[in-house]
Amino acid sequence: MEKIIVILIISLMVVSGCGEKSPTKSEPDPESFLTPQQVLPNIMRGINIGNTLEPPDEAGWNAGPLQEYYFDDYKEAGFTCIRIPVRWGPHTAESSPFEVGSAWMARIEQVVDWGLERGLYLIINGHHEEWLKNDFSQENQTRYDSIWSQIAVRFKDKSPRLMFEMINEPQGLTIEQVDALNSRLLSIIRKSNPRRIVILSGNGWSALEDMMNAAIPDDDYLMAYWHAYNPWSFAGEGNGTWGNENDRHAIYEMFALAAAWSQSHNIPVMISEFGAIHACDYNSRMIHYYTYVEAAIDNNVAFMAWDDDGGFKIYEREDRLWPEVKDILIHGYPDGPDKLMVQQNFSDAVLHWQNRTSQNSGIVIERANDNFRFSEVAQLSADIVQYTDTTIVSDSTYYYRVISKMDDGTDKYSYPVRISLVKK
C-alpha cells in the first residue's frame, strides 16, 4: 500500500512539473479584447465610407446604398480599418425612451457584420448629429445618452475589432460640454462593454489642438482622434499648388506633436479624416496624400483617409476600381522614393527622384495613361535616381511612379507624377 502511495505521489509531481516547465507562448488572440496599444499596429492604414450612412437617409446624398462587396475590395486593397460614419438622430424617437428604429439598428448591424466577417477592424460613431450640437439641452443630452446605451447593448457581443467613436466633430459645443459628454457616454458604454475600445476627441471641428485640450477619462481602453485637411484653402477648396519643403514640414510637425501627446498620455491616436479634393492641382494632391501617409506611419499614428464618393473620392464604388491614391495609402512609407520630378526633354520624359533607403534590391519604374492602370517600363539597380523614357508619344499625358523593391519583399511606392507632353 505504501508503494502505491509513493508511486502516485511521484506521478503527480512529474505531471505537475511538466506543466510548469513548459509554458506556451502565443500571439495575442485578435478576438480577445486587446489593449489599445496592442490594437494600434493592426489599424494603421484605413479608409472612411463617407456620405453613405450619415445623410438623413441612406443614399440621400451623392453615394448609393452601402454594398457588402465594398468590404471585399477594402480587404483586398490592403486596408485594415474601416471607419463607418453613422447618423442616428433621424432614426430615433424624439420622446422618452428615445428608441432607435429597429430597421435602422438592424441595417447598421448588417453592415458591421459584413466588415467583421472579413476580419477588418471597424469604427462606428455618431456623425452629423446637429440636433445635439445646435441645442445641447438636457433633453437632447438624455436622448443621445439613450442612443449610445442602445448601441452599446446591441453590439456588446460583437468582435473586439468593432470600436466606438462617441461623437464626430462636435462643432458648437464648448470643451467643458464635450468633456462632460465623453465622460458620461463612456460610463454608459462601459456598463455593457467594459473593455471595448472607445475613441474620444475634443470639441470644435476635431482639430489636433481640440484633441490635445480634451480631458482624459481614467480608462485603459481609450484611443483619441483628430481631423486635418490642412491647409483647407488647398485641400478643401482646390486653390493653388502645394508640396514645397515648408508645406510638407508643417504636416510633419503636426504629426510629431500628435505623437508626443500620445506618448505622454499613453493613448494611441489616429487621424480619422484627411484628404484633398479632385479639383486640386494633380501633382500637388498626390504629394499631399503622400506626406500625410509617411508622417503618420513615421509617428506611429493610425490613419483613415476620407472617401465620400464625391469630391474626395478614392474608391470607384460602382466600377470597383482604385485610381492612384489607394497605392499611396497602402504602399507609402517614410523611406520610400521621394521628390519625384518628371520633365520633358524633346520627345523624351526624364525622371529624377531621391532614394531614402539602402535596404532595397532594385528600382522599378511604372507608367500609366489616363486610365491609371500602371505597368512596368523599366527595372533599375537599387541606387539609380534617374531614368529617361524614350518610348512615349508627344501630345500625350503620362503618369509615372517609382517603386523601391525591398529585400524583405515589401514594395515602397513614390507618389505618382503627371506630365502632359507637348509636340517638339
C-alpha positions as CSV (number, residue, x, y, z in Angstrom):
1,M,0.0,0.0,0.0
2,E,2.8,2.4,0.9
3,K,4.5,1.6,-2.5
4,I,1.3,2.5,-4.4
5,I,1.0,5.8,-2.5
6,V,4.6,6.7,-3.3
7,I,4.2,5.9,-7.0
8,L,1.0,8.1,-7.1
9,I,2.8,11.0,-5.5
10,I,5.8,10.7,-7.9
11,S,3.4,10.5,-10.8
12,L,1.6,13.7,-9.7
13,M,4.8,15.5,-9.2
14,V,6.0,14.6,-12.7
15,V,2.8,15.7,-14.4
16,S,2.7,18.9,-12.4
17,G,6.3,19.6,-13.0
18,C,5.9,19.1,-16.8
19,G,3.1,21.7,-16.8
20,E,5.2,24.3,-15.0
21,K,8.4,23.7,-17.0
22,S,6.7,24.1,-20.5
23,P,4.7,27.3,-20.6
24,T,3.4,28.0,-24.1
25,K,3.7,31.5,-25.6
26,S,1.4,32.6,-28.3
27,E,0.5,35.8,-30.1
28,P,-2.5,37.8,-28.7
29,D,-5.8,36.5,-29.9
30,P,-7.4,39.2,-32.2
31,E,-10.8,38.0,-30.9
32,S,-9.8,38.8,-27.3
33,F,-10.0,42.4,-26.0
34,L,-6.6,43.7,-26.7
35,T,-5.3,46.9,-25.2
36,P,-5.3,50.0,-27.5
37,Q,-1.5,49.7,-27.7
38,Q,-1.8,46.2,-29.0
39,V,-4.5,47.1,-31.5
40,L,-2.7,50.1,-32.9
41,P,-0.4,48.2,-35.3
42,N,-3.5,46.4,-36.7
43,I,-5.3,49.6,-37.8
44,M,-2.6,51.7,-39.2
45,R,-4.0,52.0,-42.8
46,G,-7.7,52.8,-43.0
47,I,-10.4,54.5,-45.0
48,N,-13.9,56.0,-44.5
49,I,-17.2,55.1,-46.1
50,G,-18.3,58.7,-46.2
51,N,-21.6,60.3,-47.4
52,T,-23.3,56.9,-47.1
53,L,-24.9,56.2,-43.7
54,E,-24.7,59.7,-42.3
55,P,-27.1,61.5,-44.6
56,P,-30.6,61.9,-43.0
57,D,-31.5,58.7,-45.0
58,E,-29.1,56.2,-46.5
59,A,-28.1,57.2,-50.1
60,G,-29.7,60.6,-49.5
61,W,-26.7,62.4,-50.9
62,N,-24.3,61.6,-53.7
63,A,-23.4,58.0,-52.7
64,G,-25.6,54.9,-53.2
65,P,-26.6,52.4,-50.6
66,L,-23.6,50.6,-48.9
67,Q,-22.9,47.3,-50.5
68,E,-21.4,44.1,-49.0
69,Y,-18.7,43.8,-51.7
70,Y,-17.1,47.1,-50.6
71,F,-15.6,45.2,-47.7
72,D,-14.1,42.6,-50.0
73,D,-12.5,45.3,-52.0
74,Y,-11.2,47.1,-48.9
75,K,-9.6,44.0,-47.6
76,E,-8.1,43.0,-51.0
77,A,-6.7,46.5,-51.4
78,G,-4.8,46.2,-48.0
79,F,-6.9,48.4,-45.7
80,T,-7.2,47.0,-42.2
81,C,-9.6,49.5,-40.5
82,I,-12.8,51.0,-41.9
83,R,-14.5,54.0,-40.3
84,I,-18.2,53.9,-40.9
85,P,-19.9,57.3,-40.2
86,V,-23.5,56.9,-38.9
87,R,-26.2,59.4,-38.2
88,W,-28.7,58.3,-35.6
89,G,-30.9,61.3,-34.9
90,P,-33.3,60.9,-37.9
91,H,-33.9,57.3,-36.9
92,T,-34.5,57.9,-33.2
93,A,-37.8,58.7,-31.5
94,E,-38.0,62.3,-30.1
95,S,-39.7,61.3,-26.8
96,S,-38.6,59.1,-24.0
97,P,-37.3,56.4,-24.1
98,F,-35.9,57.6,-27.4
99,E,-35.9,54.3,-29.1
100,V,-33.7,53.8,-32.2
101,G,-35.8,52.5,-35.1
102,S,-35.5,48.7,-35.4
103,A,-34.9,48.8,-39.2
104,W,-32.0,51.3,-38.8
105,M,-30.4,49.4,-36.0
106,A,-30.7,46.2,-38.0
107,R,-29.2,47.9,-41.0
108,I,-26.2,49.1,-39.1
109,E,-25.7,45.7,-37.6
110,Q,-25.8,44.1,-41.0
111,V,-23.1,46.5,-42.3
112,V,-21.0,45.9,-39.2
113,D,-21.3,42.1,-39.6
114,W,-20.1,42.4,-43.2
115,G,-16.9,44.1,-42.1
116,L,-16.2,41.9,-39.1
117,E,-16.8,38.7,-41.1
118,R,-13.8,39.7,-43.3
119,G,-11.5,40.3,-40.4
120,L,-11.5,44.0,-40.6
121,Y,-11.4,46.5,-37.7
122,L,-14.4,48.9,-37.8
123,I,-15.3,52.2,-36.2
124,I,-18.9,53.4,-35.9
125,N,-19.8,56.8,-34.5
126,G,-22.4,59.5,-34.1
127,H,-22.0,61.7,-37.2
128,H,-23.7,64.9,-38.2
129,E,-25.9,64.9,-35.0
130,E,-26.6,68.6,-35.5
131,W,-29.8,68.4,-33.3
132,L,-27.5,67.8,-30.3
133,K,-24.7,70.3,-31.3
134,N,-27.2,73.1,-32.0
135,D,-29.3,72.5,-28.9
136,F,-27.3,71.0,-26.1
137,S,-30.4,70.9,-23.8
138,Q,-30.8,68.3,-21.1
139,E,-33.4,66.5,-23.1
140,N,-31.2,66.2,-26.1
141,Q,-28.3,65.0,-24.0
142,T,-30.6,62.4,-22.5
143,R,-31.7,61.4,-26.0
144,Y,-28.1,61.0,-27.1
145,D,-27.2,59.0,-24.0
146,S,-30.1,56.7,-24.8
147,I,-28.8,56.2,-28.4
148,W,-25.4,55.2,-27.1
149,S,-26.9,52.9,-24.5
150,Q,-28.8,51.1,-27.2
151,I,-25.8,50.9,-29.5
152,A,-23.7,49.5,-26.7
153,V,-26.2,46.8,-25.7
154,R,-26.9,45.8,-29.3
155,F,-23.3,45.4,-30.2
156,K,-21.8,44.2,-26.9
157,D,-21.2,40.6,-28.1
158,K,-19.6,41.6,-31.4
159,S,-15.9,41.1,-32.1
160,P,-13.5,43.3,-30.2
161,R,-12.5,44.6,-33.6
162,L,-15.5,46.8,-33.5
163,M,-14.7,50.2,-31.9
164,F,-17.0,53.0,-30.8
165,E,-16.3,56.7,-31.5
166,M,-18.5,58.8,-29.3
167,I,-19.1,61.9,-31.4
168,N,-17.8,63.3,-34.7
169,E,-16.7,67.0,-34.8
170,P,-18.8,68.5,-32.0
171,Q,-18.6,71.9,-33.5
172,G,-20.6,74.4,-31.4
173,L,-20.0,72.7,-28.1
174,T,-17.6,74.1,-25.5
175,I,-14.7,72.0,-24.4
176,E,-16.4,71.6,-21.0
177,Q,-19.5,70.3,-22.6
178,V,-17.6,67.8,-24.7
179,D,-15.5,66.7,-21.7
180,A,-18.7,66.0,-19.8
181,L,-20.2,64.2,-22.8
182,N,-17.2,62.0,-23.2
183,S,-17.2,61.1,-19.5
184,R,-20.9,60.4,-19.4
185,L,-21.1,58.3,-22.6
186,L,-18.0,56.3,-21.6
187,S,-19.7,55.3,-18.4
188,I,-22.8,54.3,-20.3
189,I,-20.8,52.2,-22.8
190,R,-18.8,50.5,-20.0
191,K,-21.9,49.1,-18.4
192,S,-22.2,46.6,-21.3
193,N,-18.7,46.9,-22.9
194,P,-16.1,47.0,-20.2
195,R,-13.1,46.5,-22.5
196,R,-14.2,47.6,-26.0
197,I,-12.0,50.4,-27.4
198,V,-13.7,53.8,-27.3
199,I,-12.4,56.8,-29.2
200,L,-12.7,60.3,-28.0
201,S,-12.0,63.8,-29.3
202,G,-12.1,67.4,-28.2
203,N,-14.6,70.0,-29.3
204,G,-14.8,72.1,-32.5
205,W,-14.0,70.5,-35.8
206,S,-11.9,67.9,-34.0
207,A,-8.6,69.6,-34.9
208,L,-5.4,68.4,-33.2
209,E,-5.5,71.2,-30.7
210,D,-9.0,70.2,-29.8
211,M,-7.9,66.7,-29.1
212,M,-5.0,67.8,-27.1
213,N,-7.1,70.1,-24.9
214,A,-9.7,67.4,-24.1
215,A,-9.9,65.9,-20.6
216,I,-8.9,62.2,-20.5
217,P,-11.1,59.9,-18.5
218,D,-9.5,57.3,-16.3
219,D,-9.9,54.2,-18.6
220,D,-7.5,51.6,-20.1
221,Y,-9.3,51.1,-23.4
222,L,-9.2,54.6,-24.9
223,M,-7.9,56.0,-28.2
224,A,-8.2,59.6,-29.4
225,Y,-8.7,61.1,-32.9
226,W,-8.3,64.3,-34.8
227,H,-9.1,65.5,-38.3
228,A,-7.0,67.7,-40.6
229,Y,-7.4,68.9,-44.1
230,N,-4.5,71.3,-43.9
231,P,-4.3,73.8,-45.4
232,W,-8.1,74.0,-46.2
233,S,-7.6,76.5,-48.9
234,F,-5.8,73.9,-50.9
235,A,-7.2,70.5,-49.6
236,G,-10.8,71.6,-49.3
237,E,-11.1,74.4,-51.9
238,G,-8.5,73.4,-54.5
239,N,-6.6,76.7,-54.6
240,G,-3.0,76.9,-55.8
241,T,-0.3,74.3,-55.6
242,W,1.1,72.5,-52.6
243,G,4.2,70.5,-51.7
244,N,7.3,72.6,-51.1
245,E,9.5,72.0,-48.2
246,N,7.7,74.4,-45.9
247,D,4.3,72.9,-46.8
248,R,5.4,69.4,-46.0
249,H,7.3,70.4,-42.9
250,A,4.1,71.8,-41.4
251,I,2.4,68.4,-41.8
252,Y,5.4,66.6,-40.3
253,E,5.3,69.0,-37.3
254,M,1.6,68.3,-36.8
255,F,2.1,64.5,-36.6
256,A,5.2,64.9,-34.4
257,L,3.1,67.0,-32.0
258,A,0.3,64.3,-32.0
259,A,2.9,61.6,-31.3
260,A,4.4,63.5,-28.4
261,W,0.9,63.9,-26.9
262,S,0.1,60.3,-27.4
263,Q,3.3,59.2,-25.7
264,S,2.9,61.5,-22.8
265,H,-0.7,60.3,-22.1
266,N,-0.1,56.7,-23.2
267,I,-3.1,56.9,-25.5
268,P,-2.8,55.7,-29.1
269,V,-4.1,58.3,-31.6
270,M,-5.5,58.3,-35.1
271,I,-6.1,60.9,-37.8
272,S,-9.5,59.6,-38.8
273,E,-10.2,62.1,-41.6
274,F,-7.8,63.8,-44.1
275,G,-7.6,64.2,-47.9
276,A,-7.7,66.6,-50.8
277,I,-10.4,67.2,-53.4
278,H,-10.1,66.2,-57.0
279,A,-10.2,69.9,-58.0
280,C,-6.7,70.3,-56.6
281,D,-3.7,70.5,-58.8
282,Y,-3.0,66.8,-59.6
283,N,0.7,66.6,-58.7
284,S,0.2,68.7,-55.5
285,R,-2.7,66.4,-54.5
286,M,-0.6,63.3,-54.8
287,I,2.2,64.9,-52.7
288,H,-0.4,65.9,-50.1
289,Y,-1.7,62.4,-49.6
290,Y,1.9,61.0,-49.6
291,T,3.1,63.5,-47.0
292,Y,0.2,62.6,-44.6
293,V,0.8,58.9,-45.0
294,E,4.5,58.9,-44.5
295,A,4.2,61.3,-41.5
296,A,1.5,59.1,-39.9
297,I,3.5,55.9,-40.3
298,D,6.7,57.5,-39.2
299,N,5.0,58.8,-36.0
300,N,3.0,55.6,-35.2
301,V,-0.3,57.3,-35.9
302,A,-3.2,55.3,-37.5
303,F,-5.0,57.0,-40.4
304,M,-8.4,56.7,-42.1
305,A,-8.5,58.7,-45.3
306,W,-11.7,60.4,-46.1
307,D,-13.6,58.9,-49.0
308,D,-17.0,60.3,-49.8
309,D,-17.6,59.0,-53.3
310,G,-17.6,62.7,-54.4
311,G,-15.0,65.4,-54.3
312,F,-12.8,63.3,-52.0
313,K,-13.4,60.1,-53.9
314,I,-10.7,57.4,-53.6
315,Y,-12.6,54.2,-54.4
316,E,-14.7,53.9,-57.5
317,R,-17.6,52.0,-55.8
318,E,-19.7,51.1,-58.7
319,D,-16.9,50.0,-61.0
320,R,-14.8,48.5,-58.1
321,L,-11.7,50.3,-59.2
322,W,-8.9,52.1,-57.3
323,P,-7.2,55.0,-59.0
324,E,-3.8,56.0,-57.8
325,V,-4.4,57.3,-54.3
326,K,-5.0,53.8,-52.9
327,D,-1.4,52.8,-53.7
328,I,-0.2,55.9,-51.8
329,L,-2.3,54.9,-48.8
330,I,-1.2,51.3,-48.8
331,H,2.4,51.4,-50.1
332,G,3.6,54.8,-48.9
333,Y,6.5,54.7,-46.4
334,P,8.8,57.2,-44.7
335,D,11.7,55.7,-46.5
336,G,10.1,55.2,-49.9
337,P,11.2,57.1,-53.0
338,D,10.6,60.8,-52.7
339,K,10.9,64.1,-54.6
340,L,9.9,62.6,-57.9
341,M,10.1,65.0,-60.8
342,V,9.3,64.4,-64.5
343,Q,10.5,66.8,-67.2
344,Q,10.2,66.8,-71.0
345,N,13.4,66.7,-72.9
346,F,12.5,67.0,-76.6
347,S,10.5,63.8,-77.2
348,D,11.6,62.0,-74.0
349,A,10.4,62.1,-70.4
350,V,13.2,62.4,-67.8
351,L,12.6,61.3,-64.3
352,H,14.6,62.3,-61.2
353,W,13.9,61.1,-57.6
354,Q,15.5,60.6,-54.2
355,N,16.2,57.1,-52.8
356,R,15.8,57.1,-49.0
357,T,16.9,53.6,-48.2
358,S,19.9,51.4,-48.8
359,Q,18.0,48.2,-48.0
360,N,16.3,47.9,-51.4
361,S,17.2,45.3,-54.0
362,G,16.1,47.3,-57.0
363,I,14.0,50.1,-58.5
364,V,11.0,49.7,-60.8
365,I,9.6,52.5,-63.0
366,E,5.8,52.3,-63.7
367,R,3.8,54.3,-66.2
368,A,0.1,54.8,-66.9
369,N,-2.1,56.8,-69.1
370,D,-5.4,58.4,-68.1
371,N,-6.9,55.0,-67.1
372,F,-4.5,54.9,-64.2
373,R,-3.5,51.3,-65.0
374,F,0.2,51.4,-64.2
375,S,2.5,48.9,-65.9
376,E,6.3,48.4,-65.6
377,V,8.5,50.1,-68.1
378,A,11.9,49.6,-66.5
379,Q,13.9,47.7,-63.9
380,L,16.9,49.5,-62.5
381,S,19.7,49.0,-60.0
382,A,18.9,49.8,-56.4
383,D,21.0,53.0,-56.3
384,I,19.7,54.6,-59.6
385,V,18.0,58.0,-59.2
386,Q,17.3,59.0,-62.8
387,Y,15.6,57.4,-65.8
388,T,14.8,58.6,-69.3
389,D,11.7,57.2,-71.0
390,T,12.2,57.2,-74.8
391,T,9.1,55.2,-75.6
392,I,6.4,57.9,-75.3
393,V,4.3,59.7,-77.8
394,S,4.1,63.5,-78.0
395,D,0.9,65.4,-77.3
396,S,0.0,62.7,-74.7
397,T,-0.4,62.7,-70.9
398,Y,1.5,60.2,-68.8
399,Y,1.7,59.3,-65.1
400,Y,4.9,57.9,-63.6
401,R,5.8,56.4,-60.2
402,V,8.9,54.8,-58.7
403,I,8.8,51.6,-56.6
404,S,11.6,50.6,-54.3
405,K,11.8,46.8,-54.1
406,M,12.9,45.9,-50.6
407,D,15.0,43.0,-49.5
408,D,12.1,41.7,-47.3
409,G,9.7,41.6,-50.3
410,T,7.9,44.9,-49.4
411,D,7.2,47.4,-52.2
412,K,7.6,51.1,-51.3
413,Y,6.0,53.5,-53.7
414,S,6.6,57.1,-54.5
415,Y,3.7,59.4,-55.2
416,P,2.7,59.5,-58.9
417,V,3.5,62.5,-61.1
418,R,1.6,63.6,-64.2
419,I,3.2,65.1,-67.2
420,S,1.5,66.4,-70.4
421,L,3.9,66.3,-73.3
422,V,3.9,68.9,-76.0
423,K,5.0,68.3,-79.5
424,K,8.5,69.5,-80.1
